[in-house]
Amino acid sequence: MPPVTPIESILRRDRLVLAASLTVLTLLAWAYLLYLAWDMKQMDMEMAMPQMQAWGAVEYVLMFVMWAVMMAAMMIPSAAPMILMFARVNRERREQQRPYVPTAVFLAGYLTVWTAFSAVATLVQGALHQAALLSPMMVSTSSTLGGILLLAAGAFQFTPLKSACLDHCRSPLSVIMSEWREGAQGAFVMGLRHGSYCAGCCWILMALLFVAGVMNLLWVAAIAVFVLIEKAAPQGVWVGRAAGLALIAAGALMFSR
């Protein structure tokens, strides 16, 4: 048997390499968010964040970048099982001398959805800012708005749309078997579809960032951990329903203030 070459050795460990790459990408995104949070504390608020007057193009671009990086930091960990499953299938195809596609193509499709979501979130934030419903720290100044978001997020946990999207996100193997598409374009479309299901599952949770602060990193981390548990843990569905009840209670409490 010929000796294993360094390249072959790396290919055999591609799952570990991919997992490490996803970890590094996530950590870099979190490092950027930590830098922004630190910058807000070190600099005068008027210099660090958009001022209370109407935003211009620069403010919109800065907020869009922040949202895009934040979505990557929050969503890549919960998408890792599907990404690793896609990579596994392509590794087997490569070993069988069949056409395969780099996993980065699938990931690009997935992140495209969350980049589009970030653009929408930026526009929504701009509208709330213009209506003076957000503080300079990007926290809702309206108990009515906060209560509506909490109640909506809680109620959404019990909707058929939530269940359908969550079932998709919790079943990587089923997705691979039923929705496989050939070629780079097919892989990108698979990433788009998976990202769309994830966005359908989590979009209202991201709106909760307006309740406690878009740059409240403890709140950001809590939502990211919840999304990961809901998608990956054996009892994630029940955790999600319990969270739904808690959100409804919190929304009712906010309305009572």
C-alpha positions as MATLAB code, in Angstrom:
seq = 'MPPVTPIESILRRDRLVLAASLTVLTLLAWAYLLYLAWDMKQMDMEMAMPQMQAWGAVEYVLMFVMWAVMMAAMMIPSAAPMILMFARVNRERREQQRPYVPTAVFLAGYLTVWTAFSAVATLVQGALHQAALLSPMMVSTSSTLGGILLLAAGAFQFTPLKSACLDHCRSPLSVIMSEWREGAQGAFVMGLRHGSYCAGCCWILMALLFVAGVMNLLWVAAIAVFVLIEKAAPQGVWVGRAAGLALIAAGALMFSR';
ca = [
       0.000    0.000    0.000;
       1.492    3.371   -1.013;
       2.182    5.829    1.812;
      -0.490    8.402    2.601;
       0.442   11.783    1.176;
       0.008   14.972    3.228;
      -2.843   16.090    0.959;
      -4.672   12.774    1.376;
      -4.196   13.005    5.126;
      -5.753   16.481    5.184;
      -8.680   15.358    3.059;
      -9.391   12.499    5.452;
      -9.543   14.991    8.281;
     -11.699   17.481    6.374;
     -14.547   17.224    8.865;
     -12.229   18.414   11.621;
     -10.797   21.103    9.353;
     -14.292   22.290    8.407;
     -15.456   22.325   12.033;
     -12.371   24.324   12.977;
     -12.981   26.735   10.089;
     -16.589   27.315   11.165;
     -15.392   27.891   14.719;
     -12.801   30.417   13.591;
     -15.336   32.215   11.390;
     -17.772   32.412   14.298;
     -15.095   33.631   16.699;
     -13.991   36.325   14.265;
     -17.581   37.538   13.975;
     -17.926   37.626   17.763;
     -14.585   39.413   18.056;
     -15.896   42.151   15.753;
     -19.034   42.505   17.876;
     -16.932   42.704   21.032;
     -14.826   45.385   19.386;
     -17.940   47.401   18.564;
     -19.191   47.054   22.147;
     -15.799   48.098   23.503;
     -15.674   51.011   21.073;
     -19.043   52.225   22.326;
     -17.727   52.313   25.875;
     -14.406   53.929   25.040;
     -15.680   56.644   22.732;
     -18.266   59.337   23.159;
     -21.679   57.960   22.125;
     -22.146   60.611   19.482;
     -18.912   59.490   17.822;
     -19.274   55.734   18.295;
     -22.837   55.236   17.065;
     -25.199   56.950   14.632;
     -26.525   60.217   16.034;
     -30.178   60.877   16.750;
     -30.702   62.892   13.582;
     -31.776   61.194   10.368;
     -29.333   58.603    9.066;
     -27.335   59.034    5.920;
     -25.737   56.438    3.670;
     -22.762   55.952    6.005;
     -24.963   55.139    9.000;
     -26.994   52.643    6.995;
     -23.840   50.921    5.734;
     -22.357   50.720    9.244;
     -25.561   49.252   10.645;
     -25.843   46.791    7.770;
     -22.311   45.523    8.372;
     -23.048   45.184   12.079;
     -26.219   43.184   11.421;
     -24.555   40.952    8.814;
     -21.656   40.096   11.123;
     -24.042   39.568   14.027;
     -26.205   37.153   12.031;
     -23.125   35.155   11.030;
     -21.993   34.994   14.661;
     -25.417   33.846   15.836;
     -26.457   31.459   13.069;
     -23.345   29.589   11.908;
     -23.183   27.422   15.080;
     -26.800   26.284   14.716;
     -26.277   25.587   10.997;
     -23.108   23.552   11.641;
     -24.871   20.116   11.668;
     -26.319   20.751    8.211;
     -23.053   22.180    6.889;
     -21.088   19.188    8.182;
     -23.646   16.787    6.700;
     -23.317   18.484    3.309;
     -19.528   18.222    3.574;
     -19.748   14.529    4.489;
     -21.816   13.720    1.414;
     -19.388   15.558   -0.828;
     -16.425   13.827    0.805;
     -17.981   10.463   -0.029;
     -18.668   11.592   -3.592;
     -15.064   12.710   -3.939;
     -13.799    9.365   -2.667;
     -16.025    7.650   -5.238;
     -14.559    9.833   -8.003;
     -17.925   11.529   -8.496;
     -18.496   15.271   -9.018;
     -18.470   17.210   -5.767;
     -18.836   20.825   -4.663;
     -16.860   22.758   -2.038;
     -18.844   23.236    1.149;
     -18.104   26.960    0.942;
     -20.653   27.204   -1.895;
     -23.410   25.853    0.338;
     -22.329   28.154    3.183;
     -22.340   31.133    0.809;
     -25.945   30.395   -0.114;
     -26.885   30.081    3.541;
     -25.219   33.365    4.525;
     -26.783   35.137    1.537;
     -30.187   34.702    3.158;
     -28.988   36.163    6.436;
     -27.262   38.993    4.604;
     -30.584   39.849    2.966;
     -32.228   39.615    6.385;
     -29.590   42.028    7.695;
     -30.510   44.531    4.997;
     -34.171   44.344    6.012;
     -33.278   44.628    9.701;
     -31.188   47.710    8.949;
     -34.098   49.375    7.158;
     -36.438   48.511   10.042;
     -33.957   49.906   12.532;
     -33.632   53.060   10.475;
     -37.409   53.502   10.476;
     -37.605   52.959   14.245;
     -34.743   55.416   14.704;
     -36.509   57.981   12.552;
     -39.679   57.537   14.637;
     -37.648   58.025   17.859;
     -38.609   54.539   19.074;
     -34.974   53.555   19.708;
     -32.474   55.094   22.088;
     -28.866   55.866   21.043;
     -28.032   52.435   22.535;
     -30.538   50.938   20.062;
     -32.996   49.904   22.786;
     -36.744   50.307   22.371;
     -38.025   53.416   24.132;
     -41.629   52.230   23.854;
     -43.088   49.661   26.241;
     -45.839   49.127   23.688;
     -43.337   48.215   20.976;
     -41.417   45.975   23.371;
     -44.586   44.263   24.544;
     -45.771   43.644   20.983;
     -42.428   42.121   19.992;
     -42.336   39.859   23.050;
     -45.929   38.692   22.570;
     -45.380   38.127   18.843;
     -42.192   36.149   19.450;
     -43.904   34.031   22.099;
     -46.981   33.326   20.006;
     -44.882   32.496   16.943;
     -43.312   29.588   18.840;
     -46.664   27.753   18.583;
     -47.452   28.410   14.906;
     -47.410   25.791   12.109;
     -44.832   27.875   10.226;
     -42.464   27.716   13.185;
     -42.942   23.947   13.478;
     -42.363   23.360    9.766;
     -39.220   25.482    9.640;
     -37.852   23.977   12.853;
     -38.469   20.413   11.620;
     -36.439   21.211    8.519;
     -33.567   22.697   10.528;
     -33.506   19.735   12.932;
     -33.268   17.097   10.150;
     -30.036   17.559    8.130;
     -30.011   13.989    6.787;
     -33.631   14.233    5.671;
     -32.877   17.496    3.889;
     -29.908   15.963    2.093;
     -31.934   12.945    0.967;
     -34.983   14.872   -0.216;
     -33.526   18.126   -1.538;
     -30.142   17.232   -3.001;
     -29.165   19.262   -6.079;
     -26.174   18.674   -8.315;
     -23.430   21.154   -9.143;
     -22.289   24.434   -7.692;
     -25.547   26.159   -8.549;
     -27.465   23.346   -6.875;
     -25.322   23.613   -3.746;
     -25.870   27.359   -3.606;
     -29.628   26.880   -3.969;
     -29.560   24.272   -1.200;
     -27.829   26.817    1.005;
     -30.434   29.421    0.094;
     -33.276   27.046    0.917;
     -31.779   25.982    4.217;
     -31.080   29.589    5.130;
     -34.666   30.499    4.248;
     -36.015   27.825    6.583;
     -33.691   29.022    9.344;
     -34.780   32.613    8.799;
     -38.408   31.499    8.861;
     -37.717   29.773   12.165;
     -35.803   32.586   13.867;
     -36.697   35.949   12.320;
     -38.961   37.118   15.135;
     -36.364   36.124   17.726;
     -33.941   38.517   16.074;
     -36.534   41.276   16.421;
     -36.200   40.847   20.179;
     -32.820   42.541   19.880;
     -34.753   45.803   19.687;
     -36.205   45.097   23.146;
     -32.981   44.728   25.147;
     -30.571   46.456   22.788;
     -29.138   45.522   19.414;
     -25.625   45.738   20.842;
     -26.440   44.061   24.162;
     -24.063   41.151   23.636;
     -25.446   39.156   26.571;
     -28.852   39.306   24.914;
     -27.322   38.440   21.540;
     -25.493   35.456   23.053;
     -28.625   34.286   24.885;
     -30.641   34.252   21.663;
     -27.831   32.469   19.799;
     -27.609   29.769   22.491;
     -31.390   29.364   22.513;
     -31.466   28.951   18.720;
     -28.721   26.321   18.935;
     -30.527   24.378   21.686;
     -33.861   24.566   19.897;
     -32.368   23.172   16.680;
     -29.854   20.660   18.014;
     -30.932   19.441   21.461;
     -33.152   16.319   21.709;
     -35.744   18.250   23.716;
     -35.270   21.447   21.758;
     -38.907   21.594   20.641;
     -40.145   21.614   24.228;
     -37.514   24.163   25.219;
     -38.850   26.376   22.443;
     -42.429   26.059   23.655;
     -41.421   26.817   27.226;
     -39.599   29.881   25.943;
     -42.726   30.874   24.033;
     -44.776   30.882   27.220;
     -42.082   32.888   28.996;
     -42.011   35.463   26.197;
     -45.784   35.830   26.246;
     -45.674   36.378   30.019;
     -42.875   38.950   29.623;
     -44.845   40.765   26.928;
     -47.964   40.897   29.085;
     -45.894   42.214   31.976;
     -44.407   44.944   29.802;
     -47.853   46.019   28.662;
     -48.951   46.276   32.284;
     -46.324   48.886   33.105;
];
